[in-house]
Amino acid sequence: MKLPIAIIIGCAIIALAVFLGLTYDKRTWMESCVSGNELFQKDQAAQTCELQYVKSRK
């Protein structure tokens, strides 16, 4: 009975690590993109970067 629980916990840890890795990657990508778009207003630059990030991932 302990084996399935260990597998579930292992999968949860892996999923959490992947999720945190992706959010960290996105945050650093957004920061570099926003800092490169100082000419735009902050919110507009963030939206533009969001679109560029989504397109770059496809």
C-alpha positions in Angstrom: 0.0 0.0 0.0 2.9 2.4 0.6 4.2 2.1 -3.0 1.3 3.9 -4.7 1.5 6.7 -2.1 5.3 7.1 -2.8 4.6 7.2 -6.6 2.0 9.9 -6.1 4.2 12.0 -3.9 7.1 11.6 -6.4 5.0 12.7 -9.3 3.7 15.7 -7.3 7.2 16.7 -6.5 8.3 16.4 -10.1 5.2 18.3 -11.3 5.9 21.1 -8.8 9.5 21.3 -9.8 8.5 21.6 -13.5 5.9 24.2 -12.7 8.3 26.3 -10.7 10.9 26.0 -13.4 8.5 27.3 -16.0 7.3 30.2 -13.9 10.9 31.2 -13.0 11.9 31.0 -16.7 8.9 33.1 -17.7 9.6 35.7 -15.0 13.2 36.2 -16.0 12.2 36.3 -19.7 9.5 38.9 -18.9 11.9 41.0 -16.9 14.5 41.0 -19.7 11.8 41.8 -22.3 10.2 44.6 -20.2 13.6 46.2 -19.4 14.3 46.1 -23.2 11.0 47.9 -23.9 11.5 51.0 -21.7 9.9 53.1 -24.4 6.5 51.5 -23.8 4.3 52.2 -20.9 4.8 49.4 -18.3 1.5 47.7 -18.7 1.6 47.8 -22.5 5.2 46.5 -22.5 4.1 43.6 -20.2 1.3 42.7 -22.6 3.6 42.8 -25.6 6.1 40.7 -23.8 3.4 38.2 -22.8 2.5 37.8 -26.4 6.1 37.5 -27.6 6.7 34.9 -24.8 3.7 32.8 -25.9 4.7 33.0 -29.5 8.3 32.0 -28.7 7.1 28.9 -26.9 5.2 27.5 -29.9 
